[in-house]
């Protein structure tokens, strides 16, 4: 058994800690529950959508070094900044979800932030969104 730190895949949208709670309706913006990285240096988000329009919206990754883990386990506050990442050979701050349904992966190779979350920005569409996060040490 490996002793390397890792984060097993976990669904972050829908989530009871996300805003709006338990939302997977793509007609409005969605922010996932934050993931505390605890020394993880690689993170990936798997994104799947269905029942949406031609371009249902855009996804971006945000990072924070100053959010607070409350005694309840919830994460609050913090300054959240959009994290640039590679997509299609270029550095981008967001990627469009294309087509009525599909799936994709955002893979961030090097990361030193304390916490990350995924933001979906709606583009006047409806549908369902599911996002899973995974992480490990490089």
C-alpha positions as CSV (number, residue, x, y, z in Angstrom):
1,X,0.0,0.0,0.0
2,X,1.3,3.4,-0.9
3,X,2.0,6.0,1.8
4,X,1.7,8.9,-0.7
5,X,-0.9,11.5,0.1
6,X,-3.9,11.3,-2.3
7,X,-7.5,12.4,-2.6
8,X,-9.9,9.7,-3.7
9,X,-12.4,10.8,-6.3
10,X,-15.3,12.6,-4.7
11,X,-18.3,14.4,-6.2
12,X,-18.3,18.1,-5.5
13,X,-21.3,19.1,-7.7
14,X,-24.0,18.4,-6.6
15,X,-23.0,18.9,-3.0
16,X,-24.7,19.9,0.2
17,X,-21.9,22.4,0.9
18,X,-22.0,24.0,-2.6
19,X,-23.9,27.2,-3.5
20,X,-26.7,26.8,-4.3
21,X,-27.0,23.7,-2.1
22,X,-27.5,20.4,-3.9
23,X,-27.8,22.2,-7.2
24,X,-27.0,20.5,-10.5
25,X,-29.4,22.7,-12.6
26,X,-27.3,24.5,-15.2
27,X,-29.7,27.4,-15.6
28,X,-27.8,29.3,-12.9
29,X,-24.1,29.7,-11.8
30,X,-22.8,26.9,-9.6
31,X,-19.8,27.0,-7.2
32,X,-18.6,23.6,-5.9
33,X,-17.7,22.9,-2.3
34,X,-14.0,23.8,-1.8
35,X,-11.5,21.0,-1.6
36,X,-8.7,21.4,1.0
37,X,-5.5,20.1,-0.7
38,X,-3.4,19.1,2.3
39,X,-0.1,19.0,0.5
40,X,-1.5,17.7,-2.8
41,X,0.2,19.1,-5.8
42,X,-1.9,17.7,-8.6
43,X,-5.7,18.1,-9.0
44,X,-8.1,17.1,-11.7
45,X,-11.8,17.8,-12.2
46,X,-14.0,15.4,-14.2
47,X,-17.0,17.3,-15.6
48,X,-20.1,15.7,-17.2
49,X,-23.2,17.5,-18.5
50,X,-26.5,16.5,-20.2
51,X,-29.7,18.0,-21.5
52,X,-28.1,21.4,-22.1
53,X,-27.9,23.8,-25.1
54,X,-25.2,24.2,-27.7
55,X,-22.9,26.0,-25.2
56,X,-24.4,25.6,-21.7
57,X,-21.7,27.6,-20.0
58,X,-18.1,27.8,-18.9
59,X,-16.1,26.1,-16.1
60,X,-13.1,27.6,-14.3
61,X,-11.0,26.6,-11.3
62,X,-10.5,29.0,-8.3
63,X,-7.9,28.8,-5.6
64,X,-7.5,30.2,-2.2
65,X,-4.8,30.4,0.4
66,X,-6.8,32.1,3.2
67,X,-10.2,30.3,3.4
68,X,-11.2,29.0,6.8
69,X,-12.1,25.4,7.8
70,X,-14.8,25.8,10.5
71,X,-15.2,23.3,13.4
72,X,-18.2,21.9,11.5
73,X,-15.9,21.0,8.6
74,X,-17.4,23.6,6.3
75,X,-15.1,26.0,4.5
76,X,-15.9,29.7,4.6
77,X,-14.5,33.0,3.5
78,X,-11.3,33.4,1.7
79,X,-10.1,35.3,-1.3
80,X,-10.8,33.1,-4.4
81,X,-8.7,33.7,-7.5
82,X,-9.3,32.2,-10.9
83,X,-6.5,29.7,-11.6
84,X,-5.0,29.6,-15.1
85,X,-4.5,26.2,-16.7
86,X,-3.6,24.6,-20.0
87,X,-6.3,23.7,-22.5
88,X,-5.8,23.0,-26.2
89,X,-2.1,24.1,-26.0
90,X,-2.9,27.5,-24.5
91,X,-3.2,29.0,-21.0
92,X,-6.8,29.8,-20.3
93,X,-8.9,30.9,-17.3
94,X,-12.0,29.0,-18.3
95,X,-13.2,26.5,-20.9
96,X,-16.6,26.3,-22.6
97,X,-18.8,23.2,-22.3
98,X,-19.8,22.4,-25.8
99,X,-22.8,20.5,-27.1
100,X,-26.0,19.3,-25.5
101,X,-24.2,16.7,-23.5
102,X,-20.6,15.6,-23.0
103,X,-17.7,15.2,-20.6
104,X,-14.3,16.6,-20.1
105,X,-11.3,16.8,-17.7
106,X,-9.4,19.7,-16.2
107,X,-6.0,18.4,-15.1
108,X,-3.8,20.8,-13.1
109,X,-0.2,19.5,-13.0
110,X,1.4,21.8,-10.4
111,X,-0.5,23.5,-7.6
112,X,0.6,24.9,-4.3
113,X,-2.7,26.5,-3.1
114,X,-4.4,25.6,0.1
115,X,-7.9,25.0,-1.4
116,X,-9.6,24.8,-4.8
117,X,-13.1,24.8,-6.1
118,X,-14.8,24.7,-9.5
119,X,-17.1,27.4,-10.8
120,X,-19.7,26.9,-13.5
121,X,-20.9,30.1,-15.2
122,X,-24.2,29.6,-16.9
123,X,-24.9,30.7,-20.5
124,X,-28.7,30.8,-20.5
125,X,-29.2,27.1,-20.7
126,X,-30.7,24.2,-18.7
127,X,-29.3,20.8,-18.0
128,X,-27.6,18.7,-15.4
129,X,-24.0,19.0,-14.2
130,X,-21.9,16.6,-12.3
131,X,-18.3,17.3,-11.2
132,X,-15.8,15.0,-9.5
133,X,-12.4,16.0,-8.0
134,X,-9.3,13.9,-7.6
135,X,-5.8,14.7,-6.4
136,X,-2.4,13.4,-5.5
137,X,1.2,14.3,-4.7
138,X,3.5,14.7,-7.8
